[in-house]
């Protein structure tokens, strides 16, 4: 069959249009379509991040710096960021002195770990907070010991009396040995991404803050007071 | 009247049909091109919108990030406070130790006629109380004090574990094991 080219001439324009559509679709639109699809996905993500940032910024702007600073100072005094042995010792000695007790001995366990970096401190088994133990021996009456325990547990930094053993020989005033657990909590290692949301302080945590706010805060605890610790001169009468 | 015979009528009809078909194809292809151009224009407009919006969001994100960065100090304070309060909350919730001051207070009030030799208290509430009395009535009084209604707020159980007469003298040595409420 002989095809007359003249007969095909009217089909030239439609064919050209279809060809153009195919070429543009294949070489321009299709690659661009993939880019647009990716851009759209990215835009959705970016919008989400921006919304989170806006929310976080609004929350941060709503926080009063002074109030937070004071609150954090109290929380840090109660739960220091690292082992603060001098403060713990000073508080124990101050409270003992205030109650008329004589400190005969204080032994700190895990001495080797005292100077370690706080964040590396290990939490004892079944404990929620990292801690170290102080074994204290005191001379004084039952009443004094009672007040001492009561005050130790309501004075910053956070300490907890674990075991109490009171013994009395005939003439001497009772000797009490007790194990005091001193707690601390290292800071979180990182602050997190800027878009990471701030977790608000719950009402339960506010109650805890009100509780620790009532703790006694002894000033200038760092300097160890010059107290009678046991017998200063064993050969003295 | 002469009658005309149109020998090309059939051919002309076919030609008209063909022309109509070709016109239709031409119109359709032009319309298709127009529609395609519209689609392409819409597509590029959308693409342009995406690019512009992305740039705008990136700009806003940077501004917000910078603002958050400038408030880093407050964020640090908030995180540190939250971390401490959250841990303290768990700590106080879990804290179940015997109330030592209350127990010591109770002992000091109720064992007036007893010489305390040893009193040990452990956080799980186990108490060992050893003492000395000159007369059995004093021990009886102490036991009464440790088992009465007031004492029931403090102790779950009270057991007199040993009672011995003091060697070479008057008086008695005793040991009481108690379990305090935690």
Interface residues (C-beta under 8 A of the other chain):
Chain A: X10 X11 X13 X14 X17 X18 X20 X21 X24 X29 X32 X33 X35 X36 X39 X40 X42 X43 X46 X47 X49 X50 X53 X54 X56 X57 X60 X61 X63 X65 X68 X69 X71 X72 X75 X76 X78 X79 X128 X129 X142 X143 X145 X146 X147 X149 X150 X153 X158 X160 X161 X162 X163 X164 X165 X166 X167 X168 X174 X183 X185 X187 X188 X191 X192 X194 X198 X199 X201 X204 X205 X206 X208 X209 X211 X212
Chain B: X22 X25 X26 X28 X29 X30 X32 X33 X36 X40 X43 X46 X47 X50 X51 X53 X54 X57 X58 X60 X61 X64 X65 X67 X68 X69 X71 X72 X73 X74 X75 X76 X77 X78 X79 X80 X81 X82 X83 X84 X85 X86 X87 X88 X89 X90 X91 X92 X94 X95 X97 X100 X101 X104 X105 X107 X108 X115 X116 X117 X118 X119 X120 X121 X122 X123
